[in-house]
Amino acid sequence: MRMVKTAATLVTIAALSTGCTTIVDGAVQAAPTLKPHPISGETVARVLLNEDELSRMLKQPFISHGDLDVGGPEKLFHRDETISPAGCLGVTAMMQRSVYGSAQVTDAASASWLNYGLRGKVITVIEGAVALGSVAQARALFTQFAQQWQQCDGTTAIDQAGPITTTNVISDVRVVDSVVAATNTATSVGGNLPPLLPTPQARVIGVRANCLVEVEVVFFANRRSSDAGSGDLDTSGIDVAHAMMDKVSALS
């Protein structure tokens, strides 16, 4: 037994001498200075929160709204509608192929969740994770997106999709803790749509390691204090993004 303990001690000393580990509560762990391993392949799907995690976080039940979509850069979305100004598409629509442009996207995953069973504050939550070729590329793209979003603060962007026109009022753009967040209040008219109230949406993009995470939380227009859930337009999108970013850290 003494020989086993001595061997373990020597391993610990050797590891510490390299500067690659630290001790927390007696256990050897990787030091925070270690470079993260890039996330790739189907691992990117594990960045997304599931319905149970979202339900606990937002305190209302959710159900899957469509299948998990995971693959390469072809999994980025493409909208047919036009938007003016074009530079604000990244705020009003998630994971758009044209917004990512020539970025070296290697993998992407997305999922959406719908309010289930109760009258809640949140209608839907849409999550996306996009892996790039390196940490440096992800950080550079996040910086670019943050600048674009800040330029759109206070802008009214108009989407046109066939007979349906959506007016997007972009406000409260802020950059903090490796995320850029904004509020998009969308009102759609035309076609066979019934009269709709302006629908507030929390939009967030965050960066961690070689991944960008995207979040859209859509709220009921006529929310009441008695509605189920803890959803908050100012904070819930950021909370979801940070939880996803923590998963990136754990996986990398």
FENHUHU-V706864 format. One record per backbone hydrogen bond with DSSP energy under -1.0 kcal/mol. NH is the residue of the N-H (numbers start at 1). CO is the residue of the C=O. If there is no record, write none. Layout:
NH:CO + NH:CO
This chain:
5:1 + 6:2 + 7:3 + 8:4 + 9:5 + 10:6 + 11:7 + 12:8 + 13:9 + 14:10 + 15:11 + 16:12 + 17:13 + 19:16 + 22:29 + 24:27 + 27:24 + 29:22 + 31:20 + 34:31 + 37:252 + 43:40 + 44:41 + 45:42 + 46:43 + 47:44 + 48:45 + 54:50 + 55:51 + 56:52 + 57:53 + 58:54 + 59:55 + 63:114 + 65:112 + 69:110 + 71:108 + 75:72 + 76:73 + 77:95 + 82:160 + 84:158 + 88:85 + 89:86 + 91:88 + 92:88 + 93:89 + 97:77 + 100:96 + 101:97 + 103:100 + 105:103 + 106:131 + 107:131 + 108:71 + 109:129 + 110:69 + 111:127 + 113:125 + 114:63 + 115:123 + 116:61 + 120:118 + 121:228 + 123:218 + 124:218 + 125:113 + 126:216 + 127:111 + 128:214 + 129:109 + 130:212 + 131:107 + 132:210 + 133:104 + 138:134 + 139:135 + 140:136 + 141:137 + 142:138 + 143:139 + 144:140 + 145:141 + 146:142 + 147:143 + 148:144 + 149:145 + 150:146 + 151:147 + 154:170 + 155:152 + 157:168 + 158:84 + 159:166 + 160:82 + 161:164 + 164:161 + 165:189 + 166:159 + 167:187 + 168:157 + 169:185 + 170:155 + 171:183 + 174:181 + 176:179 + 179:176 + 180:205 + 181:174 + 182:203 + 183:171 + 184:201 + 185:169 + 186:199 + 187:167 + 189:165 + 193:190 + 199:186 + 201:184 + 202:217 + 203:182 + 204:215 + 205:180 + 206:213 + 207:178 + 208:211 + 211:208 + 212:130 + 213:206 + 214:128 + 215:204 + 216:126 + 217:202 + 218:124 + 219:200 + 220:121 + 227:224 + 228:119 + 230:58 + 236:232 + 239:235 + 240:236 + 241:237 + 242:238 + 243:239 + 244:240 + 245:241 + 246:242 + 247:243 + 248:244 + 249:245 + 250:246 + 251:247 + 252:248
